[in-house]
Amino acid sequence: MITKTKTLLYASTLLSLATSSFAQDVTLTALDGGVTIAGDLLAFDGERYTISTVLGQLELDASMVRCDGAACPVTLPQTSEFRISGSRTLGKDLVPSLLGAYSSNKIDTFGAITQAQSQNGAVSYEVVSASGDKIAAVDVAASNTTDGLTDLLRGDAAIALASRPARNREARAFEEAGFGDIRATQNEHIVALDGLLLVTSPDNPVRAITEQNAALAFAGRITNWAELGGPDAPINIYVRDTNSGIREVFDNLLMRPNGLQIADNVILVQSDEALSDIVSIDPNGLGFTNFADGDGAKALAIEGVCGLQTPPNAFTIKTEEYPLTRLLYMYTADDQLPVHARGMLDFALSEEAQGLISNAGFIDQTIREASVDSQGLRVASAVVANRDFSTFPQLQQMMEQLISSDRLSTTFRFETGSSNLDARAQEDVVRLARLLSSDAYRNKEAVFVGFTDSVGDPELNRQLSERRAQQVVQQLLDENPNLQANVALQAIGYGEISPLGCNETNTGRRINRRVEVWVRDVVARN
């Protein structure tokens, strides 16, 4: 709120500017010191500077710049006050870490950040400048995804934290309230990835489990480890409460596709971290938790109905090949966010924040490379899956193409039943275009390899996979028309010959519909 004193100061400034016979020089510097703009100060309304520069007339947010010059108005410190609410998975460690890093890295006048427990259960943070002025006051209420989206809808939060996508009924509520599409790219922001891990004790000899058997165990249909290849012992099931985002994800990814529900006689645990701790000391325990809180317990590989196994690791989660991968979100519903709420959100999505995301135990979105040697499991899977000997020449051609290449973790997928890239893929176009234009990839070749599921005619699938690969290349060129001056681009389609999931399931078919990115030295191709 602007006080009466501030209002008088602003009015006085505007009056002096309006009655001055000429505009006066000022210099505006971003608080992080990264940008400096000099020009003639035309107006100041208490929130924005209007200056005339060699680039034309510009308006700049007063809370993000420092004004130097005789014409600069006398202003009182402005405080960004906002609330972040939602998933404990994100709110417990990651958001405070991001807030602290944003404050110290992006605000030049940063002095200290303090923390206190507020009365409503939220944790309150204050960002104070070196001169003692309060720059931002942020409440972080870590509960669950449902509460976060509810607070956002009511206007009680600027940012909602979500460990699942907004449900259809939640999206309708935002639309009916006049906020538009909450799942549009300007409102739905992917900040990290996570893997939903099926965990047991390190003392349990079972190493892998099928999705169907896991669903049957959580539904109470399988009750003894002997039925899963383990010892003759009862299975103790541990789960999160029904309002948790991870429970919703688990139901969507595992239980509902198998037409099952979690049994009533299970042990409820209040946090993912606590569940992992309990299961790790129970040799007969079986539960689910997120990648960030999986320490201590043993994560089981997922075995598909066709026999393909996928271990949960950072690369298989980045590529969304691990069947129980989930995305973690920040939702906004208003373009006019408090300035430091917008600043922190932008920072959370930046390359600078990826290390913090990784340190918090999540899977960041930094693009990584994996050698063809580390892709041995997928090569073996391709050989096993192709029982039709007529496809072996095509499989051999694929391996000749990729044998001297490294795979990038960026994997493009499309909206179901559409030729449009999904939300994450659209963001990855920008991220990959920036990476491939760097010196590290100068004079290399990027090969975009399309694949499909096995539904339909094999040759038509091959043609579709090639079109999808070409489409990704085109979108990269739309993002950076000069990209080919730095790196060669090639699109190939191999259809259904290299499945990473089982085509007998919806999840497996979704995993198989993809465009991979491989890079190699041009001399290797020659």
N, C-alpha and C positions, 0 to 999 in steps of 0.2 A: 504494500500500500504506500502511496506517495503522501508524505506528511505535508501539513500546511506550510512548514518552513521550506521544504523542498519545492513545493508548488510556487511559492513566492520567488525563490531563487531562479527557477526555470522561467517564470514569467518575466522576471527582470532581464534574464539573458536574451530571451526572444525579443523583448522590447529594444534592447541595445543593438541587437543585430538588425532589427527591422529599421531602426532610425539611423543606423550608421550609413555614412555616405559611400563606404566601400567595405567589401568583405575582408577579413583579416586571415593571415596565414596561421595554420595549425598543423601539427603532425599527430596522426593517430597510429598507435602501435598496438598490435595484437598482444593480449596478456601473456601469450607464450613466447613473445618476441620474434615470431616467425615472419610477420608481415608489417611493413611500415608504409603508410600512405600520407603524403603531404598535399595540402590544398587549401582553398579558401573556405572558411566556415560560413555556411549560409544560414543554417538553422540548427536548433537543438531543442527538442520537446521534452527532455527529461529522460527519454528512453533511447532515442536515436539521433546520431549526428548526420546532418546533410552537408556535404562538402563538394566543392567544384574542383575537379582535378583534370589533368591532361587526358584522362580516359573518359571524361564526362562527369556528370553529377552522380554521386554515390551516396547511399544511406548505409550507415554502419551501426550495429547494436552497441549502445554505450557500455553495457556490462561486459563486453568482450574486448574493449580497447582502452588504452590509456591516452589521454589527450595532453599534448605539450604545446605551449604557445601562449602568448599574452591574451588571446581571444578566448581561451578555453574557459567554459563556465565553471563556477564553483559548485561542485556536486557532492552530495552525501553518498556514502557507500550503499550500493544496492545489494540486497540479499535474495538469492534464488531459494525459494522454499518449495519443496515438493515431497511426495511420498511414492515409494516403490513398494509394491505389494504382490505376494504370490508365492510360487513354489519355493519351499525350503531348500530344495536341491540347489537352486541358484542363489537364493538369498542368504544362506548361511555363511559361505566363505567367498564366493566369486564376486558378488556385488560389492561388498566392502573393499575387496582388493582392487576392483576396477575404480571405485570411487576414490580411493587413496591415490592410485596411480594417475588418474585423470587430474586430480587436484594438484599433485606435485609436478606433473609433466606439462600440463596445459595452461595452468594459471600462474603467471609470472609473479604475482604478489602472494603466492601461497606461503603460509607460515607453519600451520599445524592443523591436524584433524583430530577432533576429540569424539569420544563415544560415551553414550549414557543410555540406560534402559528407560524407556518412557512408560507411562502408566498403562497404555493400551497394549502392551506386549511387544511393541515395535522397538527397534534399536535406533536411537537418534544419533546422527552424525552432524557435527558442525565443522565447516571449513573456515579457518580464520587466517587472515592475511598476516604478513610479517609485521604490519603496523597495528595489528590487533582488531581490525575490522572483520565482521562476520560476512563472508562471501556467499556461503550456501548453508542451508539447514535441510537435512534430508532424513526422513523417517524410512526405515526399511522394515517392513512387516513380513516376516518369513513364515508362511503357513502352508497353503496349497494352491494349486493352479486355479481351482474353482473360486476361491476367495479373492485371488488377485484379479481375475477378469470381472468379478462382481464389483470390486472396488473401482476398477477402471470405468465400468459402465455407469456407476453412480457419481463419478467425478471425484471420488475419494483418493484416487491415485493417478499419477501422471504416467507411470509405467507399470504394466503387469508382467510378472515373471511366470512363465509357463513351461512345464516339462512335458507338455503334449500340445497338439494343435487345438485351436478353439473348436468346440463342438458346433454342429449345425444349429442347435437351438440357441447357443450363445451368440453365434454370428447373426441370427435373426433378431435377437434382442438388441444388438448394437445398431443394426440397420433400422429397426423400428424406432429407436431412440434418436435417429438422425445422424449417426456417426458414419454411415456408409458401410463399406465392406471391411470388416475388421481383419480379414485374411488377405487383403490387398497388400502389395509389396511396400507401400508407404506406411502401413500399420503393423505388419507382421515381420519381425526381424529375427533371423536365425543367428544366434550368438555362439552356439557351440553344438557339438554332437556328443552323444553318450550311447553306451551299449547297455541294454537291459541284460544283466548276467543271471544265468541260472547257477546258483552256488550251492556247494556242499562243503563238508569238512575236508581239509587236506588228508585226513586219515581214511576217507572213503575211497575205495579203489576205482569207482566208476569215473571214466574220463569224458564220456560223450553221452548225449541223450537226444532222442528224436523229439521234434516238436509235439507230435501226437502223444507220445508217452509222457512227456512233461505235462501236457494238458490233462491227461488221464490221472496223473498223480495228484495234481492240484485239485482236481475234481473229486478225489477220493475213490476213483475207480481202480487205480493201482495203489496198493498199500504196503507192499514189501519190496525192499531193494533187490531181492533175488529176481524179481520180474524185470529189472533194469540191468541185469548182469552183475549185480553186487552181492553182498552177503545176505544171509537169511535174517533180516531185521526189519522192524517196522519203519515206515517213512514218516518223519515228523515234519509237517509242513508249516513254514513261517511266511506270512504275507503282510503287506502294508494295509492300512485302513482304506475304506472305499473312496474317500475324498481325495486321496493322494493322486498326483499326476501319474506316478509310476504304476499305480494299480490300474488306472484307466488305460495306459499304454499296454500293460501286460494283458489285460482283457482283450484289447483290440488286436494285438499281434498274435496271441497264442490261444486264448480260450474261445473267443467267438468264432474264429475260423474253423475250430473243431466242434462247434455246437455245444460247448460245455460252459459250466460256471464253477467258480471256486467253491469248494465244499464249505459247510458251516463250521465243521469241527477242526478249524485251523487255528494257529497261534498268531494273534495280531501283534504287530510291532509298530511303534510310533515313528521310527525314522529308518532310512536306508542304512545309515551307518550302524545303528544298533542291530539291525537284522543281520548284517554281515558278521558282526562280532558274535552274535548268539550262534549262528549256523557254524561258524568256524570251530566252535568247541563242542558241537553236537555231531558225533560221527554218523548219526542217522538223520541229520537235518537236511532239508531241501528248501530253498527259498529263492527269491529274486531280489536283486538290488541293482544300482546303477554302477557304471564303470568307475566313477569317482570314489565310491564307497566300497569297492570290492576287495580292498586289502584285507588279508587274513584268511578269507574264505577261498575255496578253490572254484574257479569258473569252469563250467562244463562246455565243451565244444558242442555245437548244434549239428546233429546228423539228420539229413533230409531223408524222406521216404525212399529216395533212389540210392541212398548210400553215401552221397556227398557230405563231407564234414567241413564245417567252417569254424575255426577258432575265433574267439573274441580278442582282437588286438586293435591297436590304433589304426593300422592301415585298412583292415577289413571293415572297420566302422566308418572311417573317412570315405571309403568307396561305397558304403551302404550295402556291402555284400553279406555282412553278418546279418542274419535274418531278424534279429531283435535290436537293430539300430533304432535310435530315436533322436529327434532334433529337439533342441532347447531354444526357447523363444523369449523375446521381449516384445510386448504388444503396446502400441500407443493408439489413441483414438482422437487426438487433437493435434493439428499441425502447429498450433501456437503453444508449444511446450515452454515451461520456464527455461531460460537460456542455458543454465548448467544441467538441466535434465536432458536437453537436446545435445549439449556438449558431451555428457557422459555416455549417452546412447551412441553417438557417432564414434567416440573413442572405443567403446566396446566392440564395434564392428570393424575397427581399423586393424592394420597389420601390427601396430605397436602393442595391441592388447592380447595378441595370440599367445605370447609366452605366459602371461598371467592366467589365461584360460587353461593352458596345459599344466601349469604349476598347481592349479586348484583341483586337478585330477580329471578334468574333462578332456575331450578330444577337440583340439583347436581346428581352425579351417585353413591353416597354412598348408600349401601344396608341398607334398613330399614325394621323393622318388623311391622306387623299389626296383632292384635289379631283376632281370629275368630269372636268375638263380632262385630268388626268394619266392617266385611265382610257381615253384615246382608242383604244388598241390593242384593249382588250376590246370596245369599242363596234363597232369595225370588224370584229372577229372574229365578233360576234353577227350582223352584217349578212351577212357572207360565208357563215357557217355555215347560215343559214336560207334555203335555196333554195326552200322551199315558201312561195309567196306568201300562203297562208292564215294563216301565223303572223305576218305583218307588223303587223296591228293590235295583237296582243299585245306585239310588240317595241316598237311605238310607245308603247303604254301604259306599258311598263317605263321607257322613256327619259323620258317625261313625269313619272313618279314620282321619278326620280333626278336630273333635270337641275339642280335647285337644291340638291343634297345633296353631302356629303363622305363618302367611304367610310372606315370604320375598318379597321385591319389585322386585327382579330379576325375570324376566319372559323371557323365551327363545322362540325365533321365528326363522323361517327358511326362506331362500330365496324362492321367489314364484316359485312353481313347482319344488322344489329341496329338497334334504335331507340335504343340507348344512346349517349350522347355518348362520344367517345374520351377517353383520359386527358388530353390537352392541353386539349380543349374543356371538361372538367370544371373544370380550373384556371382557364380563361378566364372561366367563369361568375362566379367570385368576383372576378376582376380587373375584368371589365366592369361588374358591379353596383356596385363601389366607384367606378369612374370616372363612370358615369352618375348617381350620387347626389351628385356634386360640384357646386359652384356653376357651373362652366364649362358644364354642360349643363342648367341650370335653364331651364324653359320651352321646351326644344327637343323635337324628336320624333326618336325612334330607330325606323328602319324595318328590320325583319328580313326579308330577301328570300331565299326558298328556291329552290334549283335542283337538278336531277337530271341523270343521264346520259340517253342517248337510247334505252336499252333498255326496251321495253315500249310500252304505249299512251300517247300524248302527254297525253291528258286525265287519265289515272290518275297519270301522273308529275307533272302540275301539282298535283293534289290532294295527292299525297305530299309535294311540296315545301312546300306551305302548312302541312301538319300538322307537318312538321319545324320550320318557322319558328315556329309556335305553341308547339311544345314548348320551344324555346329561350327564348321569352318567359316561359313558365310557370316554367322553372327559374331564371330571373333573379328572378322574383317570389318563388319559394320561398327564394331566397338573401336577398332584401331585400323584404319585403312592402310596404314604404312607397315603393318606387321610383317608382311612378306619380304620387306627389305632387310629384316633381321633374321628371320627363320623361315625355312621352307615348310609348306603345309601340304599334307596329303590325306585324302579320305578313302577308306576302304570299307567294304562291308563283307562280313562272313556269316551273316544270318544266325542259324541256330547251332553252329558246330562247337561252341565253347561255353556250355552252361556253367554257371556258378551256383545256381540253385536248382531245385528239382522242379521240372515243368509240370509235375502232377499237382502242384499247389499254386494258389494265387500269389503267395509271397515269393515262391521260387520263380514264377513267370515274371513278376515285377523286377526281381533282381537281374534276370537275364536280359531284359530290354534295356540296353545301355549303349553308350558310346565311350570307349576307353581312350586315354591319351598316352601315347608312347613317344619317347624322344630318343634320338640317336645321332651320332656324328655322321655327317654327310659322307665321309670317306668310307664308313662301314657299309653303306648301301652300294657305293661304287666298287 
